[in-house]
Structures are given as structure tokens and as C-alpha cells.
Amino acid sequence: MKRKNLLIMAVLLLSFIAINCGKDTVKKDTDADKTKVTDTTKKNTVNKDEIVAKITTFRAAGEKKLVDESLKKKVVELKSTSASEDTKQKWEKFDAYYDGDKLVRLQVYPHKGISERTEEFYLMDGKLVFAFIQDKGPKAEGKDAGLPGKEFYFDNGKLIKYNNTSGEKDKDMEAEMKMYESKLPIEVNELVDLLKSVK
């Protein structure tokens, strides 16, 4: 009988130890997983204000270089290119500006007598980071910062800030932002591709 009781107690003790060891392992794994999730979240957090400030500084430097005439300018007449019909109907020409060998700015112009709207784009490392749309066109290039229009700040193809000072009311701001987020990078990509094919 004593031997049977000792055997039962040993089995219970081993079971208890095995169960508790399993709980500790699960708890440690769970804690480790929480740490991983928290760390990943911190790394992926984007500080939009910092990105917008960086883009604003980049644009201001570009505008100063434009005024100082230290950017190399290339004019492209769209009628003589392989641009899409939509692009040719909307725009007469565009100017490309290079800082050394890097494309940093694009400015598109409408057909005279049809519209006064212009669009200005800034590119950083080949990616669209800023767009400025003016319904009445620039009075003097490089001096339009702060003038009425629509400003768009991009980070890796995503619109992170939209500022409308044009006086035109947005009917559905979210829909407008989605439309511009998809449309403007495509437009810039077409212009960049046209530059590669034009001598």
C-alpha cells in the first residue's frame, strides 16, 4: 500500500512539475511575442510632420536654385512626343529641372487660351514628394510658395498631407485625396518616361 501511495504521489508530483513547466514556457513565448510586436510598431511609425518639414525644406531649396538659375532646364513640347492623348490635350509643354544630373522638378503648362492651370512637381531620389496645383498659374516661377493653390505631400507613393488654399471647396475631401494620390504619381511617371525618350 505504501508503495502504491508513493507511486501515486510521484506521478502527481511529476505531472504538477510538467504542467507548471509548460505554463512558464507559454508565458515566456507570449511575452517575447508582445515585445516583438511593440518593437515592430515603433519602427514602422511614420512621423508625418518630420517628413513634411523635410519636403518643405527641399522645395524651398529647389525654388531658391530656380530663382538663382542654378538648375539646368529642359523644355519638352508635348505635341512632338509619345505622350498619351489625354496628356497632350491637357498640357502644351513641360519644363524639367535638374540639379546636376538629378531630376528635381517638373512644371507643366496648359495650352494658351484654354486654361491657366499649372502643376509643379518635386522629386527626391526619383520619387514624387511634392505637387502644387495652381488654377491661375505661376506669376514668377520659384516665387509661388505660399500662394493660393493645392499642395500635396507624398511619402513612398502615399499622400500624407493635403493643403487646399485655392478657395475652391472640396466636396468630399477623402475622395479627393484618394483621387490625387492615384493620379499625380502616374502623371509624374509619364513625364519622367517621356524625358527618357526625348533628346
C-alpha positions in Angstrom: 0.0 0.0 0.0 2.8 2.4 0.9 4.5 1.6 -2.4 1.2 2.4 -4.3 0.8 5.7 -2.4 4.4 6.7 -3.1 3.9 5.9 -6.8 0.7 8.0 -7.0 2.5 10.9 -5.2 5.4 10.6 -7.6 3.1 10.6 -10.6 1.2 13.6 -9.2 4.4 15.5 -8.5 5.8 14.8 -11.9 2.5 15.9 -13.5 2.5 19.1 -11.5 6.0 19.9 -12.5 5.3 19.1 -16.1 2.2 21.3 -16.1 4.0 24.2 -14.5 7.0 24.0 -16.8 4.6 24.2 -19.7 2.9 27.3 -18.3 6.3 29.1 -17.9 7.2 28.3 -21.5 3.9 29.6 -22.8 4.2 32.7 -20.7 7.8 33.4 -21.9 6.8 32.9 -25.5 3.8 35.2 -25.1 6.0 37.9 -23.5 8.5 37.6 -26.3 5.8 37.9 -28.9 4.4 41.1 -27.3 7.9 42.6 -27.3 8.4 41.8 -31.0 5.0 43.4 -31.9 5.8 46.5 -29.9 9.2 46.9 -31.4 7.9 46.5 -34.9 5.2 49.0 -34.3 7.7 51.6 -33.1 9.9 51.0 -36.2 7.0 51.4 -38.6 5.6 54.6 -37.1 6.0 57.4 -39.6 6.4 60.9 -38.3 4.4 62.8 -40.9 5.4 66.2 -39.5 9.1 65.4 -39.9 8.6 64.2 -43.5 6.5 67.3 -44.4 9.2 69.6 -42.9 11.9 67.8 -44.9 9.9 68.1 -48.1 9.2 71.8 -47.4 12.9 72.4 -46.9 13.7 70.5 -50.1 11.2 72.5 -52.1 12.4 75.8 -50.7 16.0 75.0 -51.6 14.7 74.0 -55.1 12.8 77.2 -55.5 15.9 79.2 -54.5 18.0 77.4 -57.0 15.3 78.1 -59.6 15.4 81.8 -58.9 19.2 81.8 -58.9 19.1 79.9 -62.2 21.4 77.2 -60.9 19.2 74.4 -62.1 19.6 73.0 -65.6 16.3 73.4 -67.6 14.9 71.2 -70.4 11.8 72.3 -72.2 9.6 69.5 -73.8 6.9 70.3 -76.3 4.3 67.6 -75.8 2.8 67.6 -79.3 6.1 66.1 -80.7 6.3 63.3 -78.1 4.7 59.9 -77.5 2.6 61.3 -74.6 -0.9 60.0 -74.1 -3.7 61.8 -75.9 -5.1 62.9 -72.6 -1.8 64.5 -71.6 -1.5 66.2 -75.0 -5.0 67.6 -74.7 -4.4 68.9 -71.1 -0.8 70.2 -71.5 1.1 72.1 -74.2 4.6 71.6 -72.7 6.6 70.9 -69.5 9.9 72.0 -68.1 12.2 69.6 -66.4 14.8 70.9 -64.0 18.0 69.1 -63.0 20.3 69.7 -60.1 23.5 68.3 -61.6 22.3 65.0 -63.1 19.3 64.6 -60.8 15.8 65.4 -61.9 14.3 67.5 -59.1 11.4 69.5 -60.5 8.8 69.3 -63.3 6.4 72.1 -64.3 3.5 71.5 -66.8 1.8 74.3 -68.7 -1.6 74.3 -70.4 -2.4 75.3 -74.0 -2.6 79.1 -74.2 -6.1 80.5 -74.3 -7.6 77.3 -72.9 -6.6 77.2 -69.3 -4.2 78.9 -66.8 -3.8 75.9 -64.6 -0.3 74.7 -63.9 1.1 71.8 -62.0 4.5 71.7 -60.3 6.2 68.6 -59.0 9.2 68.0 -56.9 11.1 64.7 -57.0 13.5 63.4 -54.4 15.6 60.3 -55.4 13.3 59.8 -58.4 10.1 59.8 -56.3 7.3 62.3 -56.2 7.4 64.1 -52.9 5.5 67.3 -53.6 2.9 68.6 -56.0 1.5 72.1 -56.3 -1.6 72.9 -58.5 -2.5 76.5 -59.3 -5.6 77.4 -61.2 -4.1 80.8 -62.3 -0.5 79.6 -63.0 2.7 81.0 -61.5 3.3 84.7 -61.9 7.0 84.1 -61.4 8.5 80.6 -61.1 10.3 79.9 -57.9 8.2 82.5 -56.1 4.9 80.7 -55.7 5.4 79.3 -52.2 2.5 80.5 -50.0 0.3 81.5 -53.0 -3.2 80.0 -53.3 -3.4 76.5 -54.7 -3.4 72.9 -53.7 -0.4 71.3 -52.0 0.3 67.6 -51.9 3.0 65.9 -49.8 3.9 62.3 -50.7 5.9 59.7 -48.9 6.7 56.5 -50.9 3.7 57.0 -53.1 1.3 57.7 -50.3 -0.3 61.1 -49.9 0.5 62.1 -46.3 -0.7 65.8 -46.3 -3.1 67.8 -48.5 -3.4 71.6 -48.1 -6.1 73.4 -50.1 -5.7 77.2 -50.1 -7.2 77.6 -53.6 -10.5 78.9 -52.4 -12.2 76.0 -54.1 -14.2 73.9 -51.6 -13.6 70.2 -51.5 -16.9 68.4 -51.8 -15.6 65.1 -50.4 -12.1 65.6 -49.1 -11.3 61.9 -48.6 -12.4 61.0 -52.2 -10.3 64.0 -53.5 -7.3 62.8 -51.6 -7.6 59.2 -53.0 -8.0 60.6 -56.5 -4.9 62.8 -56.3 -2.9 60.0 -54.5 -3.5 57.7 -57.5 -3.5 60.3 -60.3 -0.5 62.6 -59.6 2.2 59.9 -59.3 1.0 58.3 -62.6 1.2 61.7 -64.3 4.8 62.3 -63.0 5.8 58.8 -64.1 4.6 59.5 -67.6 6.5 62.8 -67.7 9.7 61.1 -66.5 9.3 58.3 -69.1 8.8 61.0 -71.8 12.1 62.7 -70.7 14.0 59.4 -71.2 12.7 59.2 -74.8 13.3 62.9 -75.8 16.7 64.1 -76.7 
